[in-house]
Amino acid sequence: RPALVNWNVLTYRPRPETDAGRAAGVYYYGSFRAGRQKVFDRYFQAPPTRLVVSASSAQDINRYRERYPGLNVVGRSDDVYAELEDWGSTLVLEDERANRTYVSPPNRFYEALSSRCPMIFDISSTPMFRRYGFDVEACAVNGPRDLADHLETPDWVDYVGEIQAEWNGDFIGKLRTQLAEARH
């Protein structure tokens, strides 16, 4: 099996903590991909909590708005790190192929980790993240109703943020090790 080189760690840029308040609700950003449509349908058809979806292209904005007419869809900020710092949490949704296949965490994982924005994972993605060394199960929900229930639990998002603060590390050092292993 070839060595895995996780280039996505290059998006990890730890930012200083801020005392600024965070918006209530959940922020999701990502491309509208056909493979994600099933999980999008679960969370975006009738979100039971305040949810904002951000897309980077006009085409994706239109796709989200056409498929989920009641959803609050906005354009992507030029500085996704600053955008994440403004939100109380972000939703991490992956397509079935990524969940079945050994892949590295996406850029949005490292961007949220850099911005200290607590990530809430769909339960279907836990095996993929576990294969990569991140136990996300305590930060996972099983659908939109479970998401709303967790968000109503006092201090749950803070607890998720505390867990994820421990995930910070020397990702560039790990990348160097992966590159060295791939060369041999």
Sine and cosine of phi, psi and omega as CSV:
sin_phi,cos_phi,sin_psi,cos_psi,sin_omega,cos_omega
0.00,0.00,0.77,-0.64,-0.01,-1.00
-0.93,0.37,0.47,-0.88,0.03,-1.00
-0.93,0.37,0.59,-0.81,0.03,-1.00
-1.00,0.05,0.75,-0.66,0.10,-0.99
-0.90,-0.44,0.91,-0.42,-0.08,-1.00
-0.99,-0.11,1.00,0.00,-0.01,-1.00
-0.93,0.36,-0.36,0.93,-0.05,-1.00
-0.88,0.47,-0.36,0.93,0.01,-1.00
-0.89,0.45,-0.30,0.95,0.01,-1.00
-0.91,0.41,-0.25,0.97,0.06,-1.00
-1.00,0.06,-0.07,1.00,0.01,-1.00
-0.98,0.21,0.91,-0.40,0.00,-1.00
-0.67,-0.74,1.00,0.06,-0.06,-1.00
-0.81,0.59,0.71,-0.71,-0.02,-1.00
-0.93,-0.38,0.47,-0.88,0.02,-1.00
-0.91,0.41,0.53,-0.85,0.05,-1.00
-0.91,0.41,0.58,-0.82,0.04,-1.00
-0.87,-0.49,0.42,-0.91,0.06,-1.00
-1.00,-0.07,0.05,1.00,-0.04,-1.00
-0.91,0.42,0.60,-0.80,0.04,-1.00
-0.93,0.36,0.44,-0.90,0.01,-1.00
-0.95,-0.32,0.55,-0.84,0.01,-1.00
-0.93,0.38,0.61,-0.79,0.09,-1.00
-0.95,0.30,0.56,-0.83,0.03,-1.00
0.92,-0.39,-0.13,-0.99,-0.10,-0.99
-0.84,-0.55,0.65,-0.76,-0.02,-1.00
-0.91,-0.42,0.77,-0.64,0.11,-0.99
-0.84,-0.54,0.68,-0.73,0.14,-0.99
-0.65,-0.76,0.60,-0.80,0.00,-1.00
0.29,-0.96,0.25,-0.97,-0.01,-1.00
-0.95,0.32,0.49,-0.87,0.09,-1.00
-0.99,0.10,0.98,-0.18,-0.01,-1.00
-0.93,-0.36,0.63,-0.78,-0.02,-1.00
-0.84,0.55,-0.62,0.78,-0.01,-1.00
-0.91,0.42,-0.34,0.94,0.01,-1.00
-1.00,-0.09,-0.08,1.00,-0.14,-0.99
-0.85,0.52,-0.61,0.79,-0.02,-1.00
-0.88,0.47,-0.72,0.69,0.01,-1.00
-0.96,0.29,-0.56,0.83,0.09,-1.00
-0.86,0.50,-0.71,0.70,-0.01,-1.00
-0.84,0.54,-0.66,0.75,-0.01,-1.00
-0.87,0.50,-0.69,0.73,-0.12,-0.99
-1.00,-0.08,-0.47,0.88,-0.16,-0.99
-0.98,-0.20,-0.28,0.96,-0.01,-1.00
-0.86,0.51,-0.74,0.67,-0.03,-1.00
-0.52,-0.86,0.96,0.28,-0.06,-1.00
-0.87,0.48,0.78,-0.62,-0.02,-1.00
-1.00,0.08,0.14,0.99,0.00,-1.00
-0.58,-0.82,0.22,-0.98,0.03,-1.00
-0.90,0.43,0.86,-0.52,-0.05,-1.00
-0.69,-0.73,0.77,-0.64,0.07,-1.00
-0.87,-0.49,0.74,-0.67,0.03,-1.00
-0.94,-0.35,0.75,-0.66,0.00,-1.00
-0.90,-0.44,0.73,-0.69,0.02,-1.00
-0.79,-0.61,0.52,-0.86,-0.10,-0.99
-1.00,-0.02,-0.19,0.98,-0.02,-1.00
-0.79,-0.61,0.45,-0.89,0.05,-1.00
-0.87,0.49,-0.59,0.81,0.01,-1.00
-0.89,0.46,-0.71,0.70,0.02,-1.00
-0.92,0.39,-0.63,0.77,0.05,-1.00
-0.84,0.54,-0.73,0.69,0.01,-1.00
-0.90,0.44,-0.64,0.77,0.02,-1.00
-0.88,0.47,-0.73,0.69,0.03,-1.00
-0.87,0.49,-0.74,0.68,-0.06,-1.00
-0.91,0.42,-0.59,0.81,0.02,-1.00
-0.93,0.36,-0.69,0.73,-0.06,-1.00
-0.98,0.20,-0.54,0.84,-0.07,-1.00
-0.79,-0.62,0.97,0.24,-0.16,-0.99
-0.86,0.51,-0.48,0.88,-0.02,-1.00
-1.00,0.02,-0.03,1.00,-0.08,-1.00
-0.98,0.20,0.63,-0.78,0.06,-1.00
-0.99,0.13,0.97,-0.24,-0.03,-1.00
-0.92,-0.38,0.75,-0.66,-0.01,-1.00
-0.78,-0.62,0.29,-0.96,0.10,-1.00
-0.97,0.23,0.39,-0.92,-0.04,-1.00
-0.97,0.26,0.64,-0.77,0.09,-1.00
-0.94,0.34,0.44,-0.90,0.08,-1.00
-0.92,0.39,-0.40,0.92,-0.02,-1.00
-0.84,-0.54,1.00,-0.01,-0.06,-1.00
-0.89,0.45,-0.50,0.86,0.02,-1.00
-0.90,0.44,-0.73,0.69,0.03,-1.00
-0.91,0.41,-0.62,0.78,0.03,-1.00
-0.87,0.50,-0.71,0.71,0.01,-1.00
-0.91,0.42,-0.55,0.84,0.02,-1.00
-0.90,0.43,-0.35,0.94,-0.02,-1.00
-1.00,0.09,-0.18,0.98,-0.11,-0.99
-0.95,-0.31,0.52,-0.85,0.02,-1.00
-0.95,0.33,-0.48,0.88,0.02,-1.00
-0.25,-0.97,0.28,-0.96,0.06,-1.00
-0.76,-0.65,0.53,-0.85,-0.03,-1.00
-0.99,-0.14,0.76,-0.65,0.02,-1.00
-0.95,-0.31,0.92,-0.40,0.01,-1.00
-0.85,-0.53,0.71,-0.70,0.01,-1.00
-0.84,-0.54,0.39,-0.92,0.05,-1.00
-0.99,0.15,0.30,-0.95,-0.06,-1.00
-0.86,0.51,-0.63,0.78,-0.01,-1.00
-0.88,0.48,-0.71,0.70,0.02,-1.00
-0.90,0.44,-0.59,0.81,0.00,-1.00
-0.94,0.35,-0.52,0.85,0.00,-1.00
-0.99,0.11,-0.48,0.88,-0.12,-0.99
-0.99,-0.17,0.55,-0.84,0.06,-1.00
-0.96,0.28,0.97,-0.25,0.04,-1.00
-0.76,-0.65,0.23,-0.97,0.03,-1.00
-1.00,0.03,0.37,-0.93,0.06,-1.00
-0.83,0.56,0.56,-0.83,-0.05,-1.00
-0.96,0.29,0.22,-0.98,0.05,-1.00
-0.79,0.61,-0.66,0.75,-0.05,-1.00
-0.87,0.49,-0.47,0.88,0.06,-1.00
-0.89,0.46,-0.76,0.65,-0.04,-1.00
-0.95,0.31,-0.53,0.85,0.05,-1.00
-0.92,0.40,-0.69,0.73,0.03,-1.00
-0.92,0.39,-0.64,0.76,0.04,-1.00
-0.88,0.47,-0.65,0.76,0.03,-1.00
-0.88,0.47,-0.60,0.80,-0.09,-1.00
-1.00,-0.02,0.02,1.00,-0.03,-1.00
0.85,0.53,0.56,0.83,0.05,-1.00
-1.00,-0.07,0.92,-0.40,-0.04,-1.00
-0.83,0.55,0.76,-0.65,-0.02,-1.00
-0.99,-0.14,0.75,-0.66,0.09,-1.00
-0.94,-0.34,0.82,-0.57,-0.12,-0.99
-0.97,-0.24,0.60,-0.80,0.21,-0.98
-0.94,0.34,0.66,-0.75,-0.09,-1.00
-0.83,0.56,-0.49,0.87,-0.03,-1.00
-0.91,0.42,-0.34,0.94,-0.03,-1.00
-1.00,0.01,-0.10,0.99,-0.08,-1.00
-0.87,0.49,-0.65,0.76,0.01,-1.00
-0.88,0.48,-0.64,0.77,-0.01,-1.00
-0.90,0.45,-0.71,0.71,-0.01,-1.00
-0.93,0.38,-0.59,0.81,0.03,-1.00
-0.89,0.46,-0.66,0.75,0.04,-1.00
-0.86,0.50,-0.48,0.88,0.00,-1.00
-1.00,-0.03,-0.01,1.00,0.09,-1.00
0.98,-0.21,0.19,0.98,0.03,-1.00
-0.90,-0.44,0.89,-0.46,0.05,-1.00
-1.00,0.05,0.98,-0.18,-0.10,-0.99
-0.99,-0.16,0.06,1.00,-0.13,-0.99
-0.85,0.52,-0.62,0.78,0.01,-1.00
-0.93,0.38,-0.24,0.97,-0.03,-1.00
-0.95,-0.33,0.25,0.97,-0.12,-0.99
-0.95,-0.31,0.47,-0.88,0.06,-1.00
-0.79,-0.61,0.40,-0.92,-0.03,-1.00
-0.94,-0.34,0.90,0.44,0.05,-1.00
0.96,-0.29,0.11,-0.99,-0.11,-0.99
-0.91,0.41,-0.61,0.80,0.01,-1.00
-0.91,0.42,-0.67,0.74,0.04,-1.00
-0.89,0.45,-0.62,0.79,0.06,-1.00
-0.86,0.51,-0.77,0.64,0.00,-1.00
-0.88,0.48,-0.68,0.74,0.01,-1.00
-0.88,0.48,-0.70,0.72,0.01,-1.00
-0.90,0.44,-0.64,0.77,-0.01,-1.00
-0.93,0.38,-0.40,0.92,0.05,-1.00
-0.99,0.15,-0.22,0.98,0.02,-1.00
-0.98,0.20,0.86,-0.51,-0.02,-1.00
-0.82,0.57,0.72,-0.69,0.12,-0.99
0.94,0.35,0.13,0.99,-0.02,-1.00
-0.90,0.43,-0.69,0.72,-0.01,-1.00
-0.90,0.43,-0.61,0.79,0.07,-1.00
-0.88,0.47,-0.66,0.75,0.04,-1.00
-0.87,0.49,-0.71,0.71,0.04,-1.00
-0.86,0.50,-0.70,0.72,0.02,-1.00
-0.88,0.47,-0.62,0.79,0.03,-1.00
-0.91,0.41,-0.68,0.74,0.05,-1.00
-0.86,0.52,-0.74,0.68,-0.10,-0.99
-0.95,0.30,-0.42,0.91,0.07,-1.00
-0.88,0.48,-0.49,0.87,0.01,-1.00
-0.97,0.25,-0.22,0.98,0.00,-1.00
-0.99,0.16,-0.28,0.96,-0.01,-1.00
-0.87,0.49,0.59,-0.81,-0.03,-1.00
-0.17,-0.99,-0.22,-0.98,-0.02,-1.00
-1.00,0.04,0.97,0.26,-0.04,-1.00
-0.93,0.37,-0.53,0.85,0.03,-1.00
-0.93,0.37,-0.62,0.79,0.08,-1.00
-0.88,0.48,-0.67,0.75,0.05,-1.00
-0.90,0.44,-0.61,0.79,0.03,-1.00
-0.90,0.45,-0.68,0.74,0.04,-1.00
-0.86,0.50,-0.67,0.74,0.03,-1.00
-0.89,0.45,-0.69,0.72,0.02,-1.00
-0.88,0.48,-0.66,0.75,0.03,-1.00
-0.90,0.43,-0.66,0.75,0.03,-1.00
-0.89,0.45,-0.67,0.74,0.02,-1.00
-0.92,0.40,-0.60,0.80,0.00,-1.00
-0.92,0.38,-0.49,0.87,0.01,-1.00
-0.96,0.29,-0.35,0.94,-0.06,-1.00
-0.99,-0.13,0.00,0.00,0.00,0.00
